[in-house]
Amino acid sequence: MIDLKELIQNASEIPPLPASAARLASLVLDEREDRDLDEIVEAVTYDPVLTGKVLRWANSVVSGSAEQILTVKEALIRMGTGPLLQVVIASNVKPQMAKALPEYGLSEKELWHHSVASALAVNSFQRTLTVNIPKEAFVAALLHDIGKLILSRYLGDDHLQWLKEARLGGGVSACRAESEILDVHHGEVGGLMAQHWNLPERIVQGIIYHHTPEENDDPISYIVGLANIVAKSLDGGIEKETIDSEESSAIIEKLEVSAESLERSREMVQGELVGLLRSY
């Protein structure tokens, strides 16, 4: 076991997202019919660095268009609020998530690529699934493994050996092994970080329960869990962690996902991933 109080303290010391990012998340996810889109534009525009990132991303995504996007409002109209929020969050977490995590067997940028692929998978579900996709799922999928950044700091050689034995010898999933041996798993730690960043509660829940959606029974947990499965299935994606078949089957059954739909999502993500990584 690890010192949970120390872990919580460590998680709270991670640099927060800029106030503009947290405010943008609150505005984008506001369900009111009379919400003012100009407020969303304003939340980005007053941050010049963020504005530059949004415009660079928007023009990269619509590179086939003859018209260049020159303002945040144009980017919002062209791309929509969900993708706008996604790129704002992504631009702030990339420096941390692009680091190597040898404790998890992840080389430089591997966690980042998996995270972006997971967010793309959520985008694909709007075209391949018949279930409603919560707006919060885009960001939750992008951040679902963020807890590994903190948890990896506590994994010594003994912990790594015990986790390996639990997975291989005990036949349990990586998430369950963390819970049994460390008394906490990376989803829970990631949820703490999202709370520290003042992100909406539903994003927090999607991160915490992406491996155990049955414990939350909110659709966002199943959607983020499925996004994780799709991202892990990509060629060149994260293949070091074995997808727990029981966990995957429960998620797929709950969402009534066909093999054809899952394959279509995988192909979409595979085709879009390289271009999106360049835009970030």
N, C-alpha and C positions, 0 to 999 in steps of 0.2 A: 504494500500500500504506500501511497505518497501522502504528503502533508497537504490536505485539501485547503486549509486556511492559507498556506503559502501560495498554493496554486491560484486561488481566487485573487489574492493580492497581486500576483504576477500578471494575471489577466487584466486587472484594472489599471495596470501601468502601461499597457500597450497604447501608443499614441492614438488619440481619438480621431474620428473622421472630422473634417472641417465642418463648422456649423452649417455652411451652405449645403453640404451633402445630407446631413440629418434633416434639415428643413425641407429639402427637396423631396426626400423620402416621404415625409409627412404629407406634403402637398400632393404628390403624385398618387398616393394611396388613399387620398380623401375620396369618399364615395358620394359626397354631396353633388347634386345635379347642378347647383349654381356656383360651383367652384370656379375661380378665376384663373384661366390659363396664363394670364399675364403675371400672376404671382409666381408661377413655376419658372417662367422666363427670368423674372427678376432675381430669383434665388440663385440662378446660375450666372447671370450677367454681372452681378456685383463682385464676382470672383473672377478676375481677369485670367488667371492661370486655368481655371476650370473652363472658362469660355473658350480658350484656345484649344483645349483638349476635345471639347464637344464639337467644335467646328471641324477640327482635323478628322475626327472619327466620322462625322456625318458625311463629309466630302469623300472620304475613303469608301464608305459603304455604298454611296451612290455615284461611284466614279464613272459609271457609264453614261451619266447625264451630262448634257452640254452646259447646264446651268450650275454655277458654283453656289453653294450655300454660304451666305455671308453673315447671317445673324442667328442667334440662339432660337429666336421665334421660328425662323424658317426651318431650322433643324428639328424643332419640336413638331411642326406641322408635317414635315416630310417623314419623320421617323416614328413619331408617337411618344407618349410619356414613359411607357415601360422600358423601351430600349434606351431612352435618354437617362433614366435613373440608373439603369444597368451600367452604362459607360461611365457615369460619374462615380459610382461606387468602385468600379473596376480600376479606374485610374488612380484611386487612392490606396487600394490594397495590393496592387501589383508588386510594388517593391518588396513587400514582406513575403508574399506568396510565391514569388519567383525564386526564392532562396532554396538551396538543397536541404532536404531533411533526411540525412542518412539513417536516422533512427527508424524511419518508415520505409527505407529503401528507395527514396525518391531523389533523383538527381536534380540539378539546377533547372528550373522552369517546369519541371514535370507536374508539380502540384498546380501551378498556375494554368498550364494547358488543360489539365483535367477539370479545373474549376470553370474555365471558359467553355469547354465542351459541355459541361453540365447545364450551364445557362443557355447555351444554344439548343440543347435537348428540350428544355422547357418551351423555347420558341417553336420548335418543331411540333410539339404536342398540340398546338393550336390547329395544326393542319392534319394531324394523324389520329388524334383521339376525339371521342365524342363527349368527354367529360369537361366540366368547366375548369379552366385554369386560373387559379387565384393570381391577382396581379403581383402579390408579394413573392410568388414562387420564383420569379426571375432572379431577384437578389438573393433569396434564400439558397437557391441552387448554386449561385456564384460563390457563396460564403460557406457552404455546408461543411467543408473540411478545414475551416480556418482555425478550429481548435487544435489541430495538429501542431500549429506553430508554437503554442504554449506547452502542450503535453509532451512534445519531443524533448523539451529541456529537462524533463524529470526521468527520462528513460535511460538508466544505466545498463551496463552489460547484463546484470542479473535480471532486470525487468524484461529486457529484450529476449533473453533466453526463456523466461517463464511464459511470455506471450507467445513465442514460437511453439513451445511445447503444448500450450493450450489449444492453439490453432491446428497444429499437425497431429498431435497425439490425442487431444481431447475432442477434436472435430468440431470446435465451436467457431463462430465467426470472429473476425478481428475486433468488432465492436463489443461483443459479449466477453471476449478475453480481456479487453481493457477493463470492463466493469468488474469482472471477477477478481482480477489481480491488482488493479490500481484503485478500485472503488469509484472510478469515474471513467467516462469514455469521451472521445474527442468531440462528439456532438454536444454533450453537456457543456464542455469547456467553450466550444464555439458559441453556444447560446449566451454564456456569461459575457463573452467579448461583444456580441451584438447588443446586449443590454447596456454594456458600458458605452457603446457608441450611440445610445438613444435611438436605435432602430425600432420600428413598429413591432409590437409583440408577436404578430403572426409570423414575421420573418424569424424571430427568435425561436418560435415553436417549430417552424420548418427545419431549422438547423439542428435543434436538439434531437428531434425524433426522426431524422431521415433514415436511420437504420431500424428504428422500432416504431413505425407509424401506428401500429395497433395500440400503443400506449397513449396515444394522443387522439387518434380517430378524427383528425382534421384533414380534409383533402390535401392541404399543402404538404403534409408530411409524406403522403403517398406519392405526390407528384415529384417532390425533390428526391425521394428514394428511387423512383423510376429514372429520373434524370441521371442519377449517379450510376445506375446500372447501364444505361445507354452509353455514357461517357467511358465507362470501363471496357466496353465492348469494342472500342475503336482500335484500328490498327495503329500501333505506335502510341496508344494511350497507356494508362496505368494498368499494367498486367501483373504486377508483383503481388497484389492482394487478390486472393481468390474470392469471387462473388459467392456468397453463401446461398446455395440453391433454395433452401427453405425460406429464407428472407425474401429472395427475389420472387419466388413463386407466389408468396402471400401478397406482395405488392401488385404483381401482374394480375392475379386473380381478382383482387379488390377493385382495380381499375378496369377490369374486363378488356385487357389489352391483347390483341391478336398477335401472332408471330409476324404477320405481314406488316402490321402497324409499327411494331418494334423495329423491324428491319428498315422500313421507310424512314423512321426517325434517325436511325443510325447512319443511313446514307446521306440524309440532309446535313447532319452535323459534320460528317466526314467531308462533305463538299464545301461547307462554309467556314470550317475552323481556321484554316491557314489564312484566309483573307481577313477574318476578324482579329486574329492575333496580331496581324500587321497594323491594323487600325488602332489597337490599344498601345 
